Amino acid sequence: AEAAATLVATPVYGGVEEEVGEEEVDRAVRGKWKEDPEKDLRREKEFLTLLCAVLIGPVAGAIEEVEELLIIPHKELFEVPWAALLDDNGLYLIQRHELRIAPP
């Protein structure tokens, strides 16, 4: 049987309130991502790695063996390019999991 998981993308993980840098994510999504990413490929990859660490990092261990990942973004997190998030090994999230993003 295939394993599946649901990730609710909010500043709360596992029932423990913890700020996930909502202001940083908002600034990054509305600012850096909408600039010209082709201008600096290295900067883009660093940004995608940072977003992955902030948004996926807290649950990375729990979803390591999960094949299908359902992401339910909240507010501005609908603008995050989930499939393009890079982990520390240089793999895109879409390379590790089949992604399903819930519609707004």
N, CA, C and O atoms as a MOPAC input file, in Angstrom:
PM7 MOZYME 1SCF
protein

 N      0.84200 1    -1.18400 1     0.00000 1
 C      0.00000 1     0.00000 1     0.00000 1
 C      0.88000 1     1.23700 1     0.00000 1
 O      1.90800 1     1.28300 1     0.67700 1
 N      0.46600 1     2.24600 1    -0.77000 1
 C      1.21700 1     3.48200 1    -0.83100 1
 C      1.02100 1     4.28200 1     0.44600 1
 O     -0.07200 1     4.33300 1     1.01000 1
 N      2.09100 1     4.89700 1     0.88100 1
 C      2.00300 1     5.78000 1     2.03100 1
 C      1.59400 1     7.16400 1     1.54900 1
 O      1.98500 1     7.57800 1     0.45700 1
 N      0.82500 1     7.87200 1     2.33700 1
 C      0.40400 1     9.22300 1     1.99000 1
 C      0.40500 1    10.07400 1     3.24800 1
 O      0.26200 1     9.56200 1     4.35800 1
 N      0.56800 1    11.36800 1     3.06500 1
 C      0.55900 1    12.28700 1     4.20000 1
 C     -0.05200 1    13.59600 1     3.76100 1
 O     -0.06300 1    13.92700 1     2.57600 1
 N     -0.55400 1    14.33000 1     4.71800 1
 C     -1.10000 1    15.65300 1     4.46900 1
 C     -0.27200 1    16.65100 1     5.25300 1
 O     -0.04400 1    16.47800 1     6.45000 1
 N      0.17600 1    17.69000 1     4.57700 1
 C      0.92100 1    18.76100 1     5.22600 1
 C      0.05800 1    20.00700 1     5.18100 1
 O     -0.25200 1    20.51300 1     4.10200 1
 N     -0.32400 1    20.49500 1     6.32600 1
 C     -1.07500 1    21.74200 1     6.39800 1
 C     -0.03600 1    22.83200 1     6.61000 1
 O      0.57400 1    22.92700 1     7.67500 1
 N      0.15600 1    23.64600 1     5.59200 1
 C      1.20600 1    24.66300 1     5.62200 1
 C      0.73000 1    25.90800 1     6.36700 1
 O      0.15200 1    26.82400 1     5.78300 1
 N      0.98600 1    25.91200 1     7.64800 1
 C      0.68300 1    27.06500 1     8.49500 1
 C      1.85100 1    27.21900 1     9.45400 1
 O      2.73600 1    26.36500 1     9.48400 1
 N      1.87100 1    28.28400 1    10.23100 1
 C      2.94900 1    28.43800 1    11.21200 1
 C      2.84700 1    27.45800 1    12.38400 1
 O      3.62600 1    27.57100 1    13.33000 1
 N      1.92700 1    26.51500 1    12.35400 1
 C      1.77200 1    25.55200 1    13.44200 1
 C      2.09400 1    24.15800 1    12.91800 1
 O      1.51000 1    23.71900 1    11.92700 1
 N      3.01200 1    23.46400 1    13.56800 1
 C      3.38200 1    22.10200 1    13.17500 1
 C      3.19200 1    21.18600 1    14.36700 1
 O      3.65400 1    21.48400 1    15.46900 1
 N      2.52200 1    20.08700 1    14.15200 1
 C      2.35900 1    19.07600 1    15.18600 1
 C      1.63500 1    19.58400 1    16.42500 1
 O      1.87000 1    19.08200 1    17.52400 1
 N      0.76100 1    20.56700 1    16.26500 1
 C      0.00200 1    21.06400 1    17.39500 1
 C      0.77200 1    21.99800 1    18.30100 1
 O      0.23200 1    22.47400 1    19.30000 1
 N      2.02700 1    22.27200 1    17.97300 1
 C      2.82900 1    23.17500 1    18.78800 1
 C      2.96600 1    24.48500 1    18.03100 1
 O      3.48900 1    24.51800 1    16.91700 1
 N      2.49100 1    25.56500 1    18.64100 1
 C      2.60000 1    26.84900 1    17.96300 1
 C      4.06700 1    27.24900 1    17.91700 1
 O      4.75100 1    27.31400 1    18.93900 1
 N      4.52500 1    27.51300 1    16.71000 1
 C      5.90900 1    27.92300 1    16.52600 1
 C      5.95500 1    28.82800 1    15.31500 1
 O      5.49300 1    28.45600 1    14.23600 1
 N      6.50700 1    30.00800 1    15.48600 1
 C      6.61100 1    30.92000 1    14.35600 1
 C      7.54400 1    30.31100 1    13.32200 1
 O      8.64700 1    29.87300 1    13.64900 1
 N      7.09900 1    30.28800 1    12.08100 1
 C      7.87300 1    29.69300 1    10.99900 1
 C      8.40600 1    30.80100 1    10.09800 1
 O      8.75800 1    30.56000 1     8.94300 1
 N      8.46200 1    32.00600 1    10.63100 1
 C      8.95700 1    33.11100 1     9.84000 1
 C      7.93400 1    33.58500 1     8.83000 1
 O      8.26700 1    33.79800 1     7.66400 1
 N      6.68600 1    33.75500 1     9.26200 1
 C      5.61900 1    34.17100 1     8.35600 1
 C      5.99800 1    35.46800 1     7.64200 1
 O      5.75400 1    35.61600 1     6.44400 1
 N      6.58900 1    36.39500 1     8.37400 1
 C      6.99200 1    37.66700 1     7.76800 1
 C      8.08400 1    37.43000 1     6.72000 1
 O      8.05000 1    38.02300 1     5.64100 1
 N      9.04700 1    36.57000 1     7.03600 1
 C     10.10400 1    36.24800 1     6.07800 1
 C      9.54400 1    35.58100 1     4.83400 1
 O      9.92200 1    35.92400 1     3.71400 1
 N      8.64200 1    34.62700 1     5.03200 1
 C      8.04400 1    33.92500 1     3.89300 1
 C      7.25700 1    34.91600 1     3.04200 1
 O      7.36000 1    34.89700 1     1.81600 1
 N      6.47300 1    35.78000 1     3.68300 1
 C      5.68200 1    36.76200 1     2.94400 1
 C      6.58700 1    37.68500 1     2.14100 1
 O      6.33700 1    37.92500 1     0.96000 1
 N      7.63000 1    38.20100 1     2.76800 1
 C      8.56200 1    39.08800 1     2.08500 1
 C      9.24400 1    38.36600 1     0.93200 1
 O      9.41700 1    38.93200 1    -0.14800 1
 N      9.62700 1    37.12200 1     1.16100 1
 C     10.31300 1    36.35700 1     0.13000 1
 C      9.39300 1    36.03400 1    -1.04300 1
 O      9.77900 1    36.19300 1    -2.20100 1
 N      8.17400 1    35.57900 1    -0.74300 1
 C      7.24500 1    35.20000 1    -1.81100 1
 C      6.82500 1    36.41500 1    -2.61300 1
 O      6.76100 1    36.35100 1    -3.84100 1
 N      6.54100 1    37.51200 1    -1.94900 1
 C      6.07000 1    38.70600 1    -2.65200 1
 C      7.22600 1    39.51100 1    -3.24000 1
 O      7.02300 1    40.29000 1    -4.17200 1
 N      8.41500 1    39.33800 1    -2.71700 1
 C      9.54800 1    40.14200 1    -3.16900 1
 C     10.50000 1    39.38000 1    -4.06600 1
 O     10.42900 1    39.49100 1    -5.29000 1
 N     11.38100 1    38.61400 1    -3.47100 1
 C     12.44500 1    37.94400 1    -4.22400 1
 C     11.93100 1    37.07200 1    -5.34700 1
 O     12.47300 1    37.10000 1    -6.45200 1
 N     10.88900 1    36.29500 1    -5.08200 1
 C     10.44800 1    35.33500 1    -6.09500 1
 C      9.92600 1    36.02400 1    -7.33600 1
 O     10.02500 1    35.47400 1    -8.43300 1
 N      9.37000 1    37.22100 1    -7.18900 1
 C      8.78200 1    37.90400 1    -8.34000 1
 C      9.79400 1    38.77900 1    -9.07000 1
 O      9.44700 1    39.40100 1   -10.07400 1
 N     11.03800 1    38.84600 1    -8.59200 1
 C     12.07500 1    39.53100 1    -9.34600 1
 C     12.45900 1    38.63700 1   -10.51300 1
 O     11.72100 1    37.70800 1   -10.84200 1
 N     13.57600 1    38.89100 1   -11.13600 1
 C     14.02000 1    38.13800 1   -12.29600 1
 C     14.89300 1    36.95800 1   -11.85300 1
 O     16.10200 1    37.12900 1   -11.69900 1
 N     14.31200 1    35.75700 1   -11.64200 1
 C     15.09800 1    34.62900 1   -11.12300 1
 C     16.19600 1    34.15800 1   -12.07300 1
 O     17.17700 1    33.56700 1   -11.62100 1
 N     16.05900 1    34.40700 1   -13.39400 1
 C     17.10600 1    34.00900 1   -14.32800 1
 C     18.37400 1    34.83400 1   -14.13000 1
 O     19.46500 1    34.40400 1   -14.50400 1
 N     18.22800 1    36.00700 1   -13.54600 1
 C     19.36000 1    36.90800 1   -13.33700 1
 C     20.41100 1    36.27100 1   -12.43500 1
 O     21.60400 1    36.52100 1   -12.60900 1
 N     19.99900 1    35.47500 1   -11.49800 1
 C     20.95400 1    34.88000 1   -10.56600 1
 C     20.46700 1    33.49400 1   -10.14300 1
 O     19.77100 1    33.35300 1    -9.13800 1
 N     20.83500 1    32.48000 1   -10.91100 1
 C     20.38500 1    31.11000 1   -10.64800 1
 C     20.81000 1    30.63900 1    -9.26000 1
 O     20.05100 1    29.94800 1    -8.58100 1
 N     21.99600 1    31.00200 1    -8.84300 1
 C     22.47400 1    30.60100 1    -7.52100 1
 C     21.57900 1    31.18800 1    -6.42500 1
 O     21.24100 1    30.49800 1    -5.46300 1
 N     21.19500 1    32.46400 1    -6.56900 1
 C     20.32600 1    33.10000 1    -5.58300 1
 C     18.96500 1    32.40700 1    -5.53800 1
 O     18.39700 1    32.20600 1    -4.46400 1
 N     18.45200 1    32.04900 1    -6.70200 1
 C     17.16700 1    31.35600 1    -6.76700 1
 C     17.22400 1    30.02000 1    -6.02600 1
 O     16.32100 1    29.69500 1    -5.25500 1
 N     18.28600 1    29.24600 1    -6.26000 1
 C     18.41500 1    27.94600 1    -5.59400 1
 C     18.58300 1    28.11300 1    -4.07900 1
 O     18.04300 1    27.32300 1    -3.30400 1
 N     19.32500 1    29.13000 1    -3.66200 1
 C     19.47500 1    29.40100 1    -2.22800 1
 C     18.11900 1    29.74200 1    -1.61000 1
 O     17.79800 1    29.29400 1    -0.50900 1
 N     17.33300 1    30.53400 1    -2.32300 1
 C     16.01200 1    30.92300 1    -1.84500 1
 C     15.09000 1    29.71000 1    -1.73500 1
 O     14.37800 1    29.56100 1    -0.74100 1
 N     15.09800 1    28.83700 1    -2.75600 1
 C     14.25200 1    27.63700 1    -2.73400 1
 C     14.68700 1    26.68100 1    -1.63000 1
 O     13.85200 1    25.99500 1    -1.04000 1
 N     15.98100 1    26.63200 1    -1.34700 1
 C     16.49100 1    25.79900 1    -0.25600 1
 C     16.05700 1    26.36900 1     1.09100 1
 O     15.69900 1    25.61600 1     1.99700 1
 N     16.08800 1    27.69000 1     1.22700 1
 C     15.63700 1    28.33600 1     2.46000 1
 C     14.15100 1    28.09900 1     2.68800 1
 O     13.73800 1    27.77100 1     3.80000 1
 N     13.34700 1    28.26300 1     1.64400 1
 C     11.90600 1    28.00800 1     1.77800 1
 C     11.65200 1    26.55600 1     2.17800 1
 O     10.79000 1    26.28200 1     3.01300 1
 N     12.39000 1    25.64200 1     1.59300 1
 C     12.22200 1    24.22200 1     1.93100 1
 C     12.55900 1    23.98500 1     3.40100 1
 O     11.84800 1    23.26300 1     4.10000 1
 N     13.64500 1    24.59600 1     3.86300 1
 C     14.04200 1    24.42200 1     5.26700 1
 C     12.98800 1    24.96700 1     6.21500 1
 O     12.71100 1    24.36500 1     7.25300 1
 N     12.39600 1    26.11300 1     5.86300 1
 C     11.40100 1    26.74400 1     6.73500 1
 C     10.07000 1    25.99900 1     6.69400 1
 O      9.44100 1    25.78500 1     7.73100 1
 N      9.64100 1    25.60500 1     5.49100 1
 C      8.29500 1    25.03500 1     5.34000 1
 C      8.25000 1    23.51600 1     5.46600 1
 O      7.28100 1    22.97400 1     5.99700 1
 N      9.26700 1    22.83100 1     4.99300 1
 C      9.27500 1    21.36000 1     5.00300 1
 C     10.15900 1    20.82100 1     6.12300 1
 O      9.89800 1    19.74600 1     6.66200 1
 N     11.19700 1    21.56300 1     6.46900 1
 C     12.15000 1    21.12400 1     7.48700 1
 C     11.53700 1    20.57900 1     8.76700 1
 O     11.94500 1    19.51400 1     9.23000 1
 N     10.55400 1    21.28700 1     9.35900 1
 C      9.98200 1    20.80100 1    10.62100 1
 C      9.28600 1    19.44100 1    10.51700 1
 O      9.11600 1    18.76800 1    11.53300 1
 N      8.88400 1    19.02500 1     9.32100 1
 C      8.19200 1    17.74600 1     9.16400 1
 C      8.97500 1    16.77400 1     8.28200 1
 O      8.46600 1    15.70800 1     7.93900 1
 N     10.19400 1    17.12700 1     7.91600 1
 C     10.98100 1    16.31900 1     6.97700 1
 C     11.13500 1    14.87100 1     7.43600 1
 O     10.97700 1    13.95200 1     6.63200 1
 N     11.43500 1    14.65900 1     8.69300 1
 C     11.60100 1    13.29900 1     9.19100 1
 C     10.32200 1    12.47900 1     9.11300 1
 O     10.35500 1    11.28000 1     8.83900 1
 N      9.19700 1    13.13800 1     9.35700 1
 C      7.90400 1    12.44300 1     9.35900 1
 C      7.43400 1    12.07500 1     7.95500 1
 O      6.64000 1    11.14700 1     7.79600 1
 N      7.91000 1    12.78400 1     6.94100 1
 C      7.43600 1    12.51800 1     5.57100 1
 C      8.50200 1    11.86700 1     4.70200 1
 O      8.31100 1    11.70800 1     3.49600 1
 N      9.61900 1    11.49100 1     5.30600 1
 C     10.74500 1    10.94000 1     4.54800 1
 C     10.35500 1     9.74300 1     3.68100 1
 O     10.78100 1     9.66200 1     2.52900 1
 N      9.56700 1     8.82600 1     4.19900 1
 C      9.18200 1     7.61800 1     3.46500 1
 C      7.83900 1     7.73800 1     2.75800 1
 O      7.35600 1     6.76900 1     2.17200 1
 N      7.24200 1     8.90800 1     2.80900 1
 C      5.91800 1     9.13200 1     2.21900 1
 C      6.05400 1     9.34600 1     0.71500 1
 O      6.88600 1    10.13800 1     0.27200 1
 N      5.23600 1     8.63800 1    -0.07300 1
 C      5.27500 1     8.78000 1    -1.52000 1
 C      4.43100 1     9.95600 1    -1.99100 1
 O      4.88200 1    10.75600 1    -2.81000 1
 N      3.21100 1    10.06700 1    -1.48000 1
 C      2.27900 1    11.09900 1    -1.90700 1
 C      2.09700 1    12.11400 1    -0.78600 1
 O      1.82700 1    11.74600 1     0.35700 1
 N      2.24800 1    13.38700 1    -1.12000 1
 C      2.15900 1    14.44300 1    -0.12800 1
 C      1.06000 1    15.42200 1    -0.53500 1
 O      1.11900 1    16.00800 1    -1.61600 1
 N      0.07100 1    15.59600 1     0.31500 1
 C     -0.99600 1    16.56700 1     0.09200 1
 C     -0.65700 1    17.80800 1     0.89500 1
 O     -0.53400 1    17.75200 1     2.11900 1
 N     -0.50500 1    18.93200 1     0.20100 1
 C     -0.16400 1    20.19300 1     0.85300 1
 C     -1.39400 1    21.09200 1     0.81000 1
 O     -1.99100 1    21.30700 1    -0.24500 1
 N     -1.75600 1    21.60900 1     1.97400 1
 C     -2.89800 1    22.51300 1     2.08400 1
 C     -2.34100 1    23.86600 1     2.53400 1
 O     -2.23500 1    24.13000 1     3.73200 1
 N     -1.98800 1    24.71900 1     1.57400 1
 C     -1.38900 1    26.01700 1     1.93000 1
 C     -2.39800 1    26.95400 1     2.59000 1
 O     -3.60900 1    26.80100 1     2.43700 1
 N     -1.86600 1    27.92100 1     3.32300 1
 C     -2.67900 1    28.91500 1     4.00600 1
 C     -2.25300 1    30.30800 1     3.54100 1
 O     -1.06800 1    30.63900 1     3.57900 1
 N     -3.20100 1    31.11200 1     3.11000 1
 C     -2.99300 1    32.49900 1     2.67900 1
 C     -1.91100 1    32.59600 1     1.60700 1
 O     -2.01100 1    31.94900 1     0.56500 1
 N     -0.87100 1    33.40600 1     1.85700 1
 C      0.15400 1    33.65700 1     0.84300 1
 C      0.98600 1    32.42200 1     0.49500 1
 O      1.75300 1    32.44500 1    -0.46700 1
 N      0.84200 1    31.35700 1     1.26300 1
 C      1.58800 1    30.14100 1     0.94800 1
 C      1.07400 1    29.45500 1    -0.31900 1
 O      1.70900 1    28.52800 1    -0.82200 1
 N     -0.07400 1    29.90900 1    -0.83800 1
 C     -0.53800 1    29.40100 1    -2.12800 1
 C      0.39600 1    29.84300 1    -3.25200 1
 O      0.39700 1    29.24600 1    -4.32900 1
 N      1.18800 1    30.88000 1    -3.00900 1
 C      2.11000 1    31.39200 1    -4.01800 1
 C      3.45200 1    30.66400 1    -4.02500 1
 O      4.27100 1    30.89800 1    -4.91400 1
 N      3.68600 1    29.80400 1    -3.07300 1
 C      4.95500 1    29.07600 1    -2.98700 1
 C      5.03400 1    28.03700 1    -4.10800 1
 O      4.07500 1    27.29900 1    -4.33400 1
 N      6.16200 1    27.97500 1    -4.80600 1
 C      6.34700 1    26.95300 1    -5.84800 1
 C      6.76600 1    25.62700 1    -5.20900 1
 O      7.93800 1    25.25300 1    -5.25900 1
 N      5.81500 1    24.92600 1    -4.61300 1
 C      6.09000 1    23.74100 1    -3.79900 1
 C      6.94500 1    22.71000 1    -4.51600 1
 O      7.89000 1    22.18700 1    -3.92600 1
 N      6.64700 1    22.40700 1    -5.75200 1
 C      7.39500 1    21.37400 1    -6.48100 1
 C      8.85500 1    21.75300 1    -6.65500 1
 O      9.71100 1    20.87700 1    -6.77400 1
 N      9.15100 1    23.05000 1    -6.67200 1
 C     10.51100 1    23.52800 1    -6.92800 1
 C     11.34900 1    23.68400 1    -5.66300 1
 O     12.52500 1    24.03800 1    -5.75600 1
 N     10.78300 1    23.43100 1    -4.48600 1
 C     11.55800 1    23.56100 1    -3.25700 1
 C     12.71300 1    22.56400 1    -3.26600 1
 O     12.53800 1    21.39300 1    -3.60500 1
 N     13.89300 1    23.04600 1    -2.88900 1
 C     15.10700 1    22.22700 1    -2.89700 1
 C     15.50400 1    21.82500 1    -1.48600 1
 O     15.51300 1    22.65800 1    -0.57900 1
 N     15.83500 1    20.54100 1    -1.29500 1
 C     16.32100 1    20.11700 1     0.01600 1
 C     17.83800 1    20.30600 1     0.08000 1
 O     18.45500 1    20.76400 1    -0.88200 1
 N     18.42700 1    19.95100 1     1.20900 1
 C     19.87200 1    20.12400 1     1.39200 1
 C     20.70400 1    19.25300 1     0.45800 1
 O     21.88900 1    19.51800 1     0.25700 1
 N     20.09600 1    18.22200 1    -0.11000 1
 C     20.80500 1    17.33500 1    -1.03700 1
 C     20.66500 1    17.78700 1    -2.48600 1
 O     21.16100 1    17.11900 1    -3.39300 1
 N     19.98900 1    18.92300 1    -2.71300 1
 C     19.81200 1    19.43500 1    -4.06000 1
 C     18.68600 1    18.77600 1    -4.83300 1
 O     18.60800 1    18.91100 1    -6.05400 1
 N     17.80900 1    18.05900 1    -4.13000 1
 C     16.66400 1    17.42100 1    -4.78300 1
 C     15.42800 1    18.29300 1    -4.62400 1
 O     15.17300 1    18.85600 1    -3.55900 1
 N     14.66400 1    18.39000 1    -5.71700 1
 C     13.41400 1    19.13200 1    -5.66000 1
 C     12.37300 1    18.29200 1    -4.91600 1
 O     12.42600 1    17.06300 1    -4.93800 1
 N     11.43400 1    18.96500 1    -4.26200 1
 C     10.38900 1    18.26600 1    -3.51300 1
 C      9.62300 1    17.30700 1    -4.42200 1
 O      9.23600 1    16.22100 1    -3.99000 1
 N      9.40500 1    17.69900 1    -5.66700 1
 C      8.67600 1    16.85800 1    -6.62100 1
 C      9.46900 1    15.59000 1    -6.96900 1
 O      8.87800 1    14.60700 1    -7.41700 1
 N     10.77400 1    15.59400 1    -6.77400 1
 C     11.58300 1    14.40800 1    -7.02800 1
 C     11.47100 1    13.39300 1    -5.89600 1
 O     11.73500 1    12.20700 1    -6.09100 1
 N     11.08100 1    13.85600 1    -4.71900 1
 C     10.98900 1    12.98100 1    -3.55500 1
 C      9.56700 1    12.50400 1    -3.27100 1
 O      9.36800 1    11.45000 1    -2.66600 1
 N      8.57600 1    13.29000 1    -3.71300 1
 C      7.18600 1    12.99100 1    -3.39800 1
 C      6.28100 1    13.31100 1    -4.58100 1
 O      6.56300 1    14.22400 1    -5.35800 1
 N      5.19900 1    12.56100 1    -4.71400 1
 C      4.12600 1    12.95100 1    -5.61800 1
 C      3.35200 1    14.02200 1    -4.85900 1
 O      2.88300 1    13.78500 1    -3.74600 1
 N      3.21800 1    15.20400 1    -5.46400 1
 C      2.60000 1    16.32900 1    -4.76900 1
 C      1.17500 1    16.57900 1    -5.21900 1
 O      0.85300 1    16.48600 1    -6.40300 1
 N      0.34300 1    16.89100 1    -4.27100 1
 C     -1.01800 1    17.35200 1    -4.53000 1
 C     -1.18900 1    18.61100 1    -3.69900 1
 O     -0.99200 1    18.59700 1    -2.48400 1
 N     -1.55900 1    19.70900 1    -4.36700 1
 C     -1.75200 1    20.97500 1    -3.68200 1
 C     -3.25500 1    21.26900 1    -3.68600 1
 O     -3.87900 1    21.33700 1    -4.74500 1
 N     -3.82700 1    21.44000 1    -2.49300 1
 C     -5.25600 1    21.71800 1    -2.38100 1
 C     -5.54500 1    23.09600 1    -2.96300 1
 O     -4.77900 1    24.03600 1    -2.75500 1
 N     -6.64200 1    23.21200 1    -3.68400 1
 C     -6.98900 1    24.52100 1    -4.26600 1
 C     -7.43500 1    25.50300 1    -3.19400 1
 O     -7.88500 1    25.10400 1    -2.12000 1
 N     -7.30400 1    26.81200 1    -3.50200 1
 C     -7.72400 1    27.83700 1    -2.52100 1
 C     -9.23200 1    27.85900 1    -2.34300 1
 O     -9.75000 1    28.65500 1    -1.56100 1

